[in-house]
Amino acid sequence: MSESSIRSRVRHFVEENSFYRQHGFALTEDEKFLEKPVADSRYFAEMITFIEDEFGVHVSDCEITQDNLGSLRAVVRFVSSKQPYAVG
């Protein structure tokens, strides 16, 4: 799957399921989710479920980091790096 397709799907998820939708903020590539009141434990649990269901990749506990899930660019890079190992 292309990075642009991954980016589009992740952007849609974030915009529909977070602070960005409620307050009309524009989501940039490198904006840190933890710097907005978007990222609580429930949000990250939903993000992980979305990534696993949507892209068929497993997110292990040690991969739940700012570097992997902290911004739109980070999520796209993380999912892209796991694509050869996707199960669905």
PDB file of N, CA, C and O in Angstrom:
ATOM      1  N   MET A   1       0.855  -1.173   0.000  1.00  0.00           N
ATOM      2  CA  MET A   1       0.000   0.000   0.000  1.00  0.00           C
ATOM      3  C   MET A   1       0.901   1.236   0.000  1.00  0.00           C
ATOM      4  O   MET A   1       1.920   1.265   0.689  1.00  0.00           O
ATOM      5  N   SER A   2       0.532   2.227  -0.753  1.00  0.00           N
ATOM      6  CA  SER A   2       1.350   3.431  -0.870  1.00  0.00           C
ATOM      7  C   SER A   2       1.277   4.279   0.405  1.00  0.00           C
ATOM      8  O   SER A   2       0.312   4.206   1.166  1.00  0.00           O
ATOM      9  N   GLU A   3       2.323   5.082   0.616  1.00  0.00           N
ATOM     10  CA  GLU A   3       2.324   5.977   1.771  1.00  0.00           C
ATOM     11  C   GLU A   3       1.197   6.998   1.677  1.00  0.00           C
ATOM     12  O   GLU A   3       0.630   7.380   2.701  1.00  0.00           O
ATOM     13  N   SER A   4       0.866   7.439   0.488  1.00  0.00           N
ATOM     14  CA  SER A   4      -0.222   8.425   0.358  1.00  0.00           C
ATOM     15  C   SER A   4      -1.567   7.816   0.750  1.00  0.00           C
ATOM     16  O   SER A   4      -2.412   8.495   1.334  1.00  0.00           O
ATOM     17  N   SER A   5      -1.764   6.551   0.434  1.00  0.00           N
ATOM     18  CA  SER A   5      -2.995   5.870   0.837  1.00  0.00           C
ATOM     19  C   SER A   5      -3.043   5.684   2.350  1.00  0.00           C
ATOM     20  O   SER A   5      -4.079   5.899   2.980  1.00  0.00           O
ATOM     21  N   ILE A   6      -1.921   5.285   2.919  1.00  0.00           N
ATOM     22  CA  ILE A   6      -1.834   5.138   4.378  1.00  0.00           C
ATOM     23  C   ILE A   6      -2.107   6.484   5.032  1.00  0.00           C
ATOM     24  O   ILE A   6      -2.898   6.569   5.972  1.00  0.00           O
ATOM     25  N   ARG A   7      -1.456   7.539   4.541  1.00  0.00           N
ATOM     26  CA  ARG A   7      -1.624   8.888   5.100  1.00  0.00           C
ATOM     27  C   ARG A   7      -3.088   9.328   5.052  1.00  0.00           C
ATOM     28  O   ARG A   7      -3.614   9.865   6.027  1.00  0.00           O
ATOM     29  N   SER A   8      -3.728   9.101   3.930  1.00  0.00           N
ATOM     30  CA  SER A   8      -5.128   9.490   3.773  1.00  0.00           C
ATOM     31  C   SER A   8      -6.021   8.771   4.781  1.00  0.00           C
ATOM     32  O   SER A   8      -6.878   9.398   5.405  1.00  0.00           O
ATOM     33  N   ARG A   9      -5.832   7.480   4.943  1.00  0.00           N
ATOM     34  CA  ARG A   9      -6.653   6.702   5.881  1.00  0.00           C
ATOM     35  C   ARG A   9      -6.396   7.102   7.326  1.00  0.00           C
ATOM     36  O   ARG A   9      -7.330   7.223   8.118  1.00  0.00           O
ATOM     37  N   VAL A  10      -5.129   7.306   7.667  1.00  0.00           N
ATOM     38  CA  VAL A  10      -4.795   7.703   9.044  1.00  0.00           C
ATOM     39  C   VAL A  10      -5.323   9.108   9.318  1.00  0.00           C
ATOM     40  O   VAL A  10      -5.889   9.360  10.381  1.00  0.00           O
ATOM     41  N   ARG A  11      -5.144  10.015   8.374  1.00  0.00           N
ATOM     42  CA  ARG A  11      -5.660  11.382   8.547  1.00  0.00           C
ATOM     43  C   ARG A  11      -7.166  11.355   8.790  1.00  0.00           C
ATOM     44  O   ARG A  11      -7.666  12.037   9.685  1.00  0.00           O
ATOM     45  N   HIS A  12      -7.877  10.580   8.008  1.00  0.00           N
ATOM     46  CA  HIS A  12      -9.321  10.473   8.173  1.00  0.00           C
ATOM     47  C   HIS A  12      -9.669   9.957   9.575  1.00  0.00           C
ATOM     48  O   HIS A  12     -10.561  10.493  10.233  1.00  0.00           O
ATOM     49  N   PHE A  13      -8.967   8.925  10.024  1.00  0.00           N
ATOM     50  CA  PHE A  13      -9.210   8.385  11.364  1.00  0.00           C
ATOM     51  C   PHE A  13      -8.987   9.464  12.429  1.00  0.00           C
ATOM     52  O   PHE A  13      -9.835   9.669  13.297  1.00  0.00           O
ATOM     53  N   VAL A  14      -7.854  10.146  12.359  1.00  0.00           N
ATOM     54  CA  VAL A  14      -7.523  11.161  13.370  1.00  0.00           C
ATOM     55  C   VAL A  14      -8.543  12.288  13.348  1.00  0.00           C
ATOM     56  O   VAL A  14      -9.014  12.726  14.398  1.00  0.00           O
ATOM     57  N   GLU A  15      -8.879  12.748  12.173  1.00  0.00           N
ATOM     58  CA  GLU A  15      -9.820  13.871  12.071  1.00  0.00           C
ATOM     59  C   GLU A  15     -11.226  13.492  12.524  1.00  0.00           C
ATOM     60  O   GLU A  15     -11.956  14.344  13.031  1.00  0.00           O
ATOM     61  N   GLU A  16     -11.611  12.259  12.356  1.00  0.00           N
ATOM     62  CA  GLU A  16     -12.952  11.825  12.741  1.00  0.00           C
ATOM     63  C   GLU A  16     -13.060  11.382  14.199  1.00  0.00           C
ATOM     64  O   GLU A  16     -14.162  11.324  14.745  1.00  0.00           O
ATOM     65  N   ASN A  17     -11.949  11.073  14.826  1.00  0.00           N
ATOM     66  CA  ASN A  17     -11.982  10.468  16.153  1.00  0.00           C
ATOM     67  C   ASN A  17     -11.197  11.244  17.206  1.00  0.00           C
ATOM     68  O   ASN A  17     -10.672  10.650  18.148  1.00  0.00           O
ATOM     69  N   SER A  18     -11.117  12.526  17.060  1.00  0.00           N
ATOM     70  CA  SER A  18     -10.269  13.252  18.000  1.00  0.00           C
ATOM     71  C   SER A  18     -10.668  14.705  18.157  1.00  0.00           C
ATOM     72  O   SER A  18     -11.674  15.177  17.628  1.00  0.00           O
ATOM     73  N   PHE A  19      -9.845  15.368  18.895  1.00  0.00           N
ATOM     74  CA  PHE A  19      -9.905  16.792  19.164  1.00  0.00           C
ATOM     75  C   PHE A  19     -10.008  17.604  17.870  1.00  0.00           C
ATOM     76  O   PHE A  19     -10.688  18.629  17.834  1.00  0.00           O
ATOM     77  N   TYR A  20      -9.343  17.153  16.823  1.00  0.00           N
ATOM     78  CA  TYR A  20      -9.326  17.908  15.569  1.00  0.00           C
ATOM     79  C   TYR A  20     -10.727  18.082  14.998  1.00  0.00           C
ATOM     80  O   TYR A  20     -11.069  19.154  14.498  1.00  0.00           O
ATOM     81  N   ARG A  21     -11.524  17.050  15.070  1.00  0.00           N
ATOM     82  CA  ARG A  21     -12.898  17.130  14.559  1.00  0.00           C
ATOM     83  C   ARG A  21     -13.728  18.076  15.418  1.00  0.00           C
ATOM     84  O   ARG A  21     -14.482  18.900  14.901  1.00  0.00           O
ATOM     85  N   GLN A  22     -13.583  17.949  16.729  1.00  0.00           N
ATOM     86  CA  GLN A  22     -14.397  18.738  17.647  1.00  0.00           C
ATOM     87  C   GLN A  22     -14.111  20.227  17.562  1.00  0.00           C
ATOM     88  O   GLN A  22     -15.002  21.048  17.778  1.00  0.00           O
ATOM     89  N   HIS A  23     -12.881  20.574  17.249  1.00  0.00           N
ATOM     90  CA  HIS A  23     -12.510  21.982  17.303  1.00  0.00           C
ATOM     91  C   HIS A  23     -12.095  22.573  15.952  1.00  0.00           C
ATOM     92  O   HIS A  23     -11.708  23.739  15.884  1.00  0.00           O
ATOM     93  N   GLY A  24     -12.172  21.786  14.887  1.00  0.00           N
ATOM     94  CA  GLY A  24     -11.905  22.305  13.564  1.00  0.00           C
ATOM     95  C   GLY A  24     -10.455  22.638  13.281  1.00  0.00           C
ATOM     96  O   GLY A  24     -10.186  23.442  12.389  1.00  0.00           O
ATOM     97  N   PHE A  25      -9.512  22.059  14.000  1.00  0.00           N
ATOM     98  CA  PHE A  25      -8.107  22.312  13.742  1.00  0.00           C
ATOM     99  C   PHE A  25      -7.639  21.568  12.506  1.00  0.00           C
ATOM    100  O   PHE A  25      -8.133  20.481  12.206  1.00  0.00           O
ATOM    101  N   ALA A  26      -6.697  22.142  11.796  1.00  0.00           N
ATOM    102  CA  ALA A  26      -6.077  21.475  10.652  1.00  0.00           C
ATOM    103  C   ALA A  26      -4.936  20.605  11.160  1.00  0.00           C
ATOM    104  O   ALA A  26      -4.128  21.047  11.976  1.00  0.00           O
ATOM    105  N   LEU A  27      -4.872  19.388  10.686  1.00  0.00           N
ATOM    106  CA  LEU A  27      -3.852  18.437  11.101  1.00  0.00           C
ATOM    107  C   LEU A  27      -2.657  18.517  10.158  1.00  0.00           C
ATOM    108  O   LEU A  27      -2.795  18.280   8.958  1.00  0.00           O
ATOM    109  N   THR A  28      -1.487  18.849  10.693  1.00  0.00           N
ATOM    110  CA  THR A  28      -0.269  18.882   9.889  1.00  0.00           C
ATOM    111  C   THR A  28       0.481  17.564  10.035  1.00  0.00           C
ATOM    112  O   THR A  28       0.222  16.788  10.956  1.00  0.00           O
ATOM    113  N   GLU A  29       1.412  17.319   9.118  1.00  0.00           N
ATOM    114  CA  GLU A  29       2.180  16.069   9.095  1.00  0.00           C
ATOM    115  C   GLU A  29       2.939  15.795  10.389  1.00  0.00           C
ATOM    116  O   GLU A  29       2.958  14.663  10.874  1.00  0.00           O
ATOM    117  N   ASP A  30       3.559  16.823  10.945  1.00  0.00           N
ATOM    118  CA  ASP A  30       4.454  16.635  12.088  1.00  0.00           C
ATOM    119  C   ASP A  30       3.890  17.105  13.417  1.00  0.00           C
ATOM    120  O   ASP A  30       4.593  17.101  14.428  1.00  0.00           O
ATOM    121  N   GLU A  31       2.647  17.504  13.423  1.00  0.00           N
ATOM    122  CA  GLU A  31       2.039  17.963  14.659  1.00  0.00           C
ATOM    123  C   GLU A  31       1.989  16.821  15.672  1.00  0.00           C
ATOM    124  O   GLU A  31       1.493  15.735  15.373  1.00  0.00           O
ATOM    125  N   LYS A  32       2.496  17.073  16.844  1.00  0.00           N
ATOM    126  CA  LYS A  32       2.571  16.052  17.891  1.00  0.00           C
ATOM    127  C   LYS A  32       1.212  15.885  18.550  1.00  0.00           C
ATOM    128  O   LYS A  32       0.654  16.834  19.100  1.00  0.00           O
ATOM    129  N   PHE A  33       0.683  14.663  18.488  1.00  0.00           N
ATOM    130  CA  PHE A  33      -0.616  14.389  19.087  1.00  0.00           C
ATOM    131  C   PHE A  33      -0.610  14.667  20.587  1.00  0.00           C
ATOM    132  O   PHE A  33      -1.617  15.109  21.140  1.00  0.00           O
ATOM    133  N   LEU A  34       0.509  14.413  21.242  1.00  0.00           N
ATOM    134  CA  LEU A  34       0.576  14.606  22.689  1.00  0.00           C
ATOM    135  C   LEU A  34       0.589  16.075  23.097  1.00  0.00           C
ATOM    136  O   LEU A  34       0.405  16.389  24.273  1.00  0.00           O
ATOM    137  N   GLU A  35       0.801  16.970  22.149  1.00  0.00           N
ATOM    138  CA  GLU A  35       0.784  18.399  22.452  1.00  0.00           C
ATOM    139  C   GLU A  35      -0.626  18.984  22.390  1.00  0.00           C
ATOM    140  O   GLU A  35      -0.830  20.151  22.722  1.00  0.00           O
ATOM    141  N   LYS A  36      -1.570  18.200  21.978  1.00  0.00           N
ATOM    142  CA  LYS A  36      -2.973  18.603  21.944  1.00  0.00           C
ATOM    143  C   LYS A  36      -3.734  17.701  22.909  1.00  0.00           C
ATOM    144  O   LYS A  36      -3.273  16.606  23.231  1.00  0.00           O
ATOM    145  N   PRO A  37      -4.869  18.144  23.361  1.00  0.00           N
ATOM    146  CA  PRO A  37      -5.659  17.274  24.231  1.00  0.00           C
ATOM    147  C   PRO A  37      -6.335  16.147  23.440  1.00  0.00           C
ATOM    148  O   PRO A  37      -7.414  15.680  23.803  1.00  0.00           O
ATOM    149  N   VAL A  38      -5.679  15.719  22.349  1.00  0.00           N
ATOM    150  CA  VAL A  38      -6.211  14.665  21.504  1.00  0.00           C
ATOM    151  C   VAL A  38      -5.807  13.296  22.034  1.00  0.00           C
ATOM    152  O   VAL A  38      -6.515  12.315  21.809  1.00  0.00           O
ATOM    153  N   ALA A  39      -4.694  13.217  22.727  1.00  0.00           N
ATOM    154  CA  ALA A  39      -4.077  11.924  23.005  1.00  0.00           C
ATOM    155  C   ALA A  39      -4.182  11.526  24.469  1.00  0.00           C
ATOM    156  O   ALA A  39      -3.372  11.930  25.304  1.00  0.00           O
ATOM    157  N   ASP A  40      -5.189  10.734  24.754  1.00  0.00           N
ATOM    158  CA  ASP A  40      -5.252  10.098  26.060  1.00  0.00           C
ATOM    159  C   ASP A  40      -5.136   8.597  25.818  1.00  0.00           C
ATOM    160  O   ASP A  40      -5.010   8.166  24.672  1.00  0.00           O
ATOM    161  N   SER A  41      -5.175   7.813  26.858  1.00  0.00           N
ATOM    162  CA  SER A  41      -4.984   6.368  26.695  1.00  0.00           C
ATOM    163  C   SER A  41      -6.089   5.748  25.840  1.00  0.00           C
ATOM    164  O   SER A  41      -5.823   4.819  25.076  1.00  0.00           O
ATOM    165  N   ARG A  42      -7.300   6.232  25.951  1.00  0.00           N
ATOM    166  CA  ARG A  42      -8.400   5.706  25.137  1.00  0.00           C
ATOM    167  C   ARG A  42      -8.165   5.981  23.654  1.00  0.00           C
ATOM    168  O   ARG A  42      -8.404   5.123  22.804  1.00  0.00           O
ATOM    169  N   TYR A  43      -7.697   7.178  23.361  1.00  0.00           N
ATOM    170  CA  TYR A  43      -7.417   7.531  21.973  1.00  0.00           C
ATOM    171  C   TYR A  43      -6.336   6.622  21.389  1.00  0.00           C
ATOM    172  O   TYR A  43      -6.483   6.117  20.277  1.00  0.00           O
ATOM    173  N   PHE A  44      -5.250   6.415  22.137  1.00  0.00           N
ATOM    174  CA  PHE A  44      -4.184   5.561  21.625  1.00  0.00           C
ATOM    175  C   PHE A  44      -4.646   4.115  21.477  1.00  0.00           C
ATOM    176  O   PHE A  44      -4.215   3.435  20.546  1.00  0.00           O
ATOM    177  N   ALA A  45      -5.497   3.634  22.353  1.00  0.00           N
ATOM    178  CA  ALA A  45      -6.049   2.286  22.210  1.00  0.00           C
ATOM    179  C   ALA A  45      -6.875   2.200  20.921  1.00  0.00           C
ATOM    180  O   ALA A  45      -6.798   1.206  20.198  1.00  0.00           O
ATOM    181  N   GLU A  46      -7.660   3.234  20.636  1.00  0.00           N
ATOM    182  CA  GLU A  46      -8.438   3.263  19.395  1.00  0.00           C
ATOM    183  C   GLU A  46      -7.531   3.345  18.176  1.00  0.00           C
ATOM    184  O   GLU A  46      -7.788   2.694  17.163  1.00  0.00           O
ATOM    185  N   MET A  47      -6.467   4.146  18.271  1.00  0.00           N
ATOM    186  CA  MET A  47      -5.506   4.274  17.175  1.00  0.00           C
ATOM    187  C   MET A  47      -4.847   2.925  16.885  1.00  0.00           C
ATOM    188  O   MET A  47      -4.705   2.540  15.724  1.00  0.00           O
ATOM    189  N   ILE A  48      -4.452   2.220  17.917  1.00  0.00           N
ATOM    190  CA  ILE A  48      -3.801   0.921  17.742  1.00  0.00           C
ATOM    191  C   ILE A  48      -4.763  -0.081  17.107  1.00  0.00           C
ATOM    192  O   ILE A  48      -4.386  -0.809  16.189  1.00  0.00           O
ATOM    193  N   THR A  49      -5.989  -0.119  17.588  1.00  0.00           N
ATOM    194  CA  THR A  49      -6.995  -1.006  17.003  1.00  0.00           C
ATOM    195  C   THR A  49      -7.219  -0.662  15.534  1.00  0.00           C
ATOM    196  O   THR A  49      -7.305  -1.556  14.693  1.00  0.00           O
ATOM    197  N   PHE A  50      -7.315   0.624  15.225  1.00  0.00           N
ATOM    198  CA  PHE A  50      -7.473   1.068  13.845  1.00  0.00           C
ATOM    199  C   PHE A  50      -6.309   0.597  12.982  1.00  0.00           C
ATOM    200  O   PHE A  50      -6.530   0.035  11.909  1.00  0.00           O
ATOM    201  N   ILE A  51      -5.081   0.814  13.427  1.00  0.00           N
ATOM    202  CA  ILE A  51      -3.896   0.416  12.658  1.00  0.00           C
ATOM    203  C   ILE A  51      -3.900  -1.093  12.407  1.00  0.00           C
ATOM    204  O   ILE A  51      -3.645  -1.547  11.291  1.00  0.00           O
ATOM    205  N   GLU A  52      -4.188  -1.853  13.444  1.00  0.00           N
ATOM    206  CA  GLU A  52      -4.177  -3.309  13.300  1.00  0.00           C
ATOM    207  C   GLU A  52      -5.282  -3.784  12.362  1.00  0.00           C
ATOM    208  O   GLU A  52      -5.048  -4.652  11.520  1.00  0.00           O
ATOM    209  N   ASP A  53      -6.472  -3.229  12.498  1.00  0.00           N
ATOM    210  CA  ASP A  53      -7.604  -3.646  11.657  1.00  0.00           C
ATOM    211  C   ASP A  53      -7.478  -3.132  10.222  1.00  0.00           C
ATOM    212  O   ASP A  53      -7.725  -3.869   9.268  1.00  0.00           O
ATOM    213  N   GLU A  54      -7.099  -1.886  10.080  1.00  0.00           N
ATOM    214  CA  GLU A  54      -7.067  -1.240   8.761  1.00  0.00           C
ATOM    215  C   GLU A  54      -5.898  -1.708   7.895  1.00  0.00           C
ATOM    216  O   GLU A  54      -6.038  -1.869   6.683  1.00  0.00           O
ATOM    217  N   PHE A  55      -4.741  -1.923   8.531  1.00  0.00           N
ATOM    218  CA  PHE A  55      -3.537  -2.217   7.757  1.00  0.00           C
ATOM    219  C   PHE A  55      -2.995  -3.628   7.971  1.00  0.00           C
ATOM    220  O   PHE A  55      -2.040  -4.032   7.308  1.00  0.00           O
ATOM    221  N   GLY A  56      -3.591  -4.373   8.885  1.00  0.00           N
ATOM    222  CA  GLY A  56      -3.177  -5.755   9.095  1.00  0.00           C
ATOM    223  C   GLY A  56      -1.799  -5.913   9.699  1.00  0.00           C
ATOM    224  O   GLY A  56      -1.118  -6.907   9.450  1.00  0.00           O
ATOM    225  N   VAL A  57      -1.384  -4.938  10.492  1.00  0.00           N
ATOM    226  CA  VAL A  57      -0.094  -5.035  11.166  1.00  0.00           C
ATOM    227  C   VAL A  57      -0.320  -5.084  12.678  1.00  0.00           C
ATOM    228  O   VAL A  57      -1.285  -4.523  13.195  1.00  0.00           O
ATOM    229  N   HIS A  58       0.574  -5.754  13.361  1.00  0.00           N
ATOM    230  CA  HIS A  58       0.480  -5.853  14.816  1.00  0.00           C
ATOM    231  C   HIS A  58       1.319  -4.750  15.450  1.00  0.00           C
ATOM    232  O   HIS A  58       2.440  -4.488  15.015  1.00  0.00           O
ATOM    233  N   VAL A  59       0.775  -4.110  16.472  1.00  0.00           N
ATOM    234  CA  VAL A  59       1.499  -3.090  17.230  1.00  0.00           C
ATOM    235  C   VAL A  59       1.807  -3.694  18.592  1.00  0.00           C
ATOM    236  O   VAL A  59       0.905  -3.904  19.403  1.00  0.00           O
ATOM    237  N   SER A  60       3.072  -3.970  18.840  1.00  0.00           N
ATOM    238  CA  SER A  60       3.457  -4.535  20.133  1.00  0.00           C
ATOM    239  C   SER A  60       3.583  -3.429  21.175  1.00  0.00           C
ATOM    240  O   SER A  60       3.694  -2.251  20.836  1.00  0.00           O
ATOM    241  N   ASP A  61       3.564  -3.819  22.434  1.00  0.00           N
ATOM    242  CA  ASP A  61       3.646  -2.835  23.521  1.00  0.00           C
ATOM    243  C   ASP A  61       4.883  -1.953  23.393  1.00  0.00           C
ATOM    244  O   ASP A  61       4.816  -0.750  23.642  1.00  0.00           O
ATOM    245  N   CYS A  62       6.009  -2.545  23.007  1.00  0.00           N
ATOM    246  CA  CYS A  62       7.249  -1.753  22.918  1.00  0.00           C
ATOM    247  C   CYS A  62       7.242  -0.786  21.733  1.00  0.00           C
ATOM    248  O   CYS A  62       8.100   0.094  21.652  1.00  0.00           O
ATOM    249  N   GLU A  63       6.287  -0.938  20.818  1.00  0.00           N
ATOM    250  CA  GLU A  63       6.187  -0.044  19.665  1.00  0.00           C
ATOM    251  C   GLU A  63       5.258   1.147  19.914  1.00  0.00           C
ATOM    252  O   GLU A  63       5.133   2.026  19.062  1.00  0.00           O
ATOM    253  N   ILE A  64       4.622   1.173  21.055  1.00  0.00           N
ATOM    254  CA  ILE A  64       3.727   2.283  21.390  1.00  0.00           C
ATOM    255  C   ILE A  64       4.578   3.420  21.935  1.00  0.00           C
ATOM    256  O   ILE A  64       4.734   3.587  23.145  1.00  0.00           O
ATOM    257  N   THR A  65       5.124   4.198  21.001  1.00  0.00           N
ATOM    258  CA  THR A  65       6.025   5.294  21.344  1.00  0.00           C
ATOM    259  C   THR A  65       5.655   6.540  20.554  1.00  0.00           C
ATOM    260  O   THR A  65       4.915   6.472  19.573  1.00  0.00           O
ATOM    261  N   GLN A  66       6.170   7.655  20.986  1.00  0.00           N
ATOM    262  CA  GLN A  66       6.006   8.921  20.275  1.00  0.00           C
ATOM    263  C   GLN A  66       6.594   8.801  18.866  1.00  0.00           C
ATOM    264  O   GLN A  66       6.033   9.341  17.912  1.00  0.00           O
ATOM    265  N   ASP A  67       7.716   8.098  18.732  1.00  0.00           N
ATOM    266  CA  ASP A  67       8.360   7.951  17.424  1.00  0.00           C
ATOM    267  C   ASP A  67       7.486   7.186  16.430  1.00  0.00           C
ATOM    268  O   ASP A  67       7.566   7.431  15.226  1.00  0.00           O
ATOM    269  N   ASN A  68       6.659   6.270  16.914  1.00  0.00           N
ATOM    270  CA  ASN A  68       5.823   5.464  16.029  1.00  0.00           C
ATOM    271  C   ASN A  68       4.392   5.976  15.893  1.00  0.00           C
ATOM    272  O   ASN A  68       3.788   5.826  14.831  1.00  0.00           O
ATOM    273  N   LEU A  69       3.844   6.571  16.937  1.00  0.00           N
ATOM    274  CA  LEU A  69       2.430   6.942  16.938  1.00  0.00           C
ATOM    275  C   LEU A  69       2.179   8.394  17.317  1.00  0.00           C
ATOM    276  O   LEU A  69       1.032   8.783  17.539  1.00  0.00           O
ATOM    277  N   GLY A  70       3.229   9.197  17.393  1.00  0.00           N
ATOM    278  CA  GLY A  70       3.097  10.543  17.925  1.00  0.00           C
ATOM    279  C   GLY A  70       2.648  11.625  16.972  1.00  0.00           C
ATOM    280  O   GLY A  70       2.313  12.725  17.410  1.00  0.00           O
ATOM    281  N   SER A  71       2.632  11.346  15.672  1.00  0.00           N
ATOM    282  CA  SER A  71       2.198  12.334  14.686  1.00  0.00           C
ATOM    283  C   SER A  71       1.714  11.592  13.448  1.00  0.00           C
ATOM    284  O   SER A  71       1.915  10.385  13.315  1.00  0.00           O
ATOM    285  N   LEU A  72       1.090  12.312  12.567  1.00  0.00           N
ATOM    286  CA  LEU A  72       0.630  11.704  11.324  1.00  0.00           C
ATOM    287  C   LEU A  72       1.809  11.103  10.562  1.00  0.00           C
ATOM    288  O   LEU A  72       1.734   9.965  10.098  1.00  0.00           O
ATOM    289  N   ARG A  73       2.890  11.859  10.433  1.00  0.00           N
ATOM    290  CA  ARG A  73       4.071  11.372   9.718  1.00  0.00           C
ATOM    291  C   ARG A  73       4.643  10.124  10.393  1.00  0.00           C
ATOM    292  O   ARG A  73       5.052   9.184   9.711  1.00  0.00           O
ATOM    293  N   ALA A  74       4.675  10.110  11.720  1.00  0.00           N
ATOM    294  CA  ALA A  74       5.214   8.960  12.455  1.00  0.00           C
ATOM    295  C   ALA A  74       4.369   7.706  12.209  1.00  0.00           C
ATOM    296  O   ALA A  74       4.914   6.623  11.993  1.00  0.00           O
ATOM    297  N   VAL A  75       3.055   7.848  12.240  1.00  0.00           N
ATOM    298  CA  VAL A  75       2.175   6.695  12.022  1.00  0.00           C
ATOM    299  C   VAL A  75       2.345   6.160  10.605  1.00  0.00           C
ATOM    300  O   VAL A  75       2.421   4.948  10.405  1.00  0.00           O
ATOM    301  N   VAL A  76       2.406   7.053   9.622  1.00  0.00           N
ATOM    302  CA  VAL A  76       2.585   6.625   8.229  1.00  0.00           C
ATOM    303  C   VAL A  76       3.909   5.887   8.076  1.00  0.00           C
ATOM    304  O   VAL A  76       3.959   4.830   7.447  1.00  0.00           O
ATOM    305  N   ARG A  77       4.965   6.423   8.636  1.00  0.00           N
ATOM    306  CA  ARG A  77       6.286   5.781   8.558  1.00  0.00           C
ATOM    307  C   ARG A  77       6.256   4.416   9.239  1.00  0.00           C
ATOM    308  O   ARG A  77       6.790   3.444   8.704  1.00  0.00           O
ATOM    309  N   PHE A  78       5.639   4.338  10.411  1.00  0.00           N
ATOM    310  CA  PHE A  78       5.551   3.090  11.162  1.00  0.00           C
ATOM    311  C   PHE A  78       4.783   2.030  10.378  1.00  0.00           C
ATOM    312  O   PHE A  78       5.260   0.907  10.213  1.00  0.00           O
ATOM    313  N   VAL A  79       3.591   2.387   9.894  1.00  0.00           N
ATOM    314  CA  VAL A  79       2.774   1.422   9.157  1.00  0.00           C
ATOM    315  C   VAL A  79       3.494   0.996   7.877  1.00  0.00           C
ATOM    316  O   VAL A  79       3.492  -0.185   7.532  1.00  0.00           O
ATOM    317  N   SER A  80       4.103   1.938   7.178  1.00  0.00           N
ATOM    318  CA  SER A  80       4.835   1.601   5.952  1.00  0.00           C
ATOM    319  C   SER A  80       5.966   0.628   6.222  1.00  0.00           C
ATOM    320  O   SER A  80       6.217  -0.281   5.430  1.00  0.00           O
ATOM    321  N   SER A  81       6.643   0.819   7.336  1.00  0.00           N
ATOM    322  CA  SER A  81       7.765  -0.060   7.659  1.00  0.00           C
ATOM    323  C   SER A  81       7.309  -1.469   7.999  1.00  0.00           C
ATOM    324  O   SER A  81       8.080  -2.419   7.860  1.00  0.00           O
ATOM    325  N   LYS A  82       6.076  -1.614   8.438  1.00  0.00           N
ATOM    326  CA  LYS A  82       5.533  -2.916   8.815  1.00  0.00           C
ATOM    327  C   LYS A  82       4.787  -3.593   7.666  1.00  0.00           C
ATOM    328  O   LYS A  82       4.431  -4.764   7.789  1.00  0.00           O
ATOM    329  N   GLN A  83       4.543  -2.911   6.574  1.00  0.00           N
ATOM    330  CA  GLN A  83       3.744  -3.452   5.480  1.00  0.00           C
ATOM    331  C   GLN A  83       4.228  -4.789   4.937  1.00  0.00           C
ATOM    332  O   GLN A  83       3.388  -5.644   4.660  1.00  0.00           O
ATOM    333  N   PRO A  84       5.522  -5.027   4.766  1.00  0.00           N
ATOM    334  CA  PRO A  84       5.910  -6.342   4.239  1.00  0.00           C
ATOM    335  C   PRO A  84       5.457  -7.497   5.134  1.00  0.00           C
ATOM    336  O   PRO A  84       5.396  -8.648   4.701  1.00  0.00           O
ATOM    337  N   TYR A  85       5.142  -7.168   6.385  1.00  0.00           N
ATOM    338  CA  TYR A  85       4.768  -8.197   7.350  1.00  0.00           C
ATOM    339  C   TYR A  85       3.263  -8.216   7.632  1.00  0.00           C
ATOM    340  O   TYR A  85       2.796  -8.929   8.520  1.00  0.00           O
ATOM    341  N   ALA A  86       2.522  -7.429   6.869  1.00  0.00           N
ATOM    342  CA  ALA A  86       1.083  -7.348   7.084  1.00  0.00           C
ATOM    343  C   ALA A  86       0.424  -8.702   6.836  1.00  0.00           C
ATOM    344  O   ALA A  86       0.846  -9.473   5.974  1.00  0.00           O
ATOM    345  N   VAL A  87      -0.612  -8.965   7.610  1.00  0.00           N
ATOM    346  CA  VAL A  87      -1.319 -10.233   7.479  1.00  0.00           C
ATOM    347  C   VAL A  87      -2.640 -10.106   6.755  1.00  0.00           C
ATOM    348  O   VAL A  87      -3.297 -11.113   6.493  1.00  0.00           O
ATOM    349  N   GLY A  88      -3.039  -8.909   6.430  1.00  0.00           N
ATOM    350  CA  GLY A  88      -4.327  -8.753   5.766  1.00  0.00           C
ATOM    351  C   GLY A  88      -4.397  -7.560   4.904  1.00  0.00           C
ATOM    352  O   GLY A  88      -5.430  -7.307   4.282  1.00  0.00           O
TER     353      GLY A  88
END
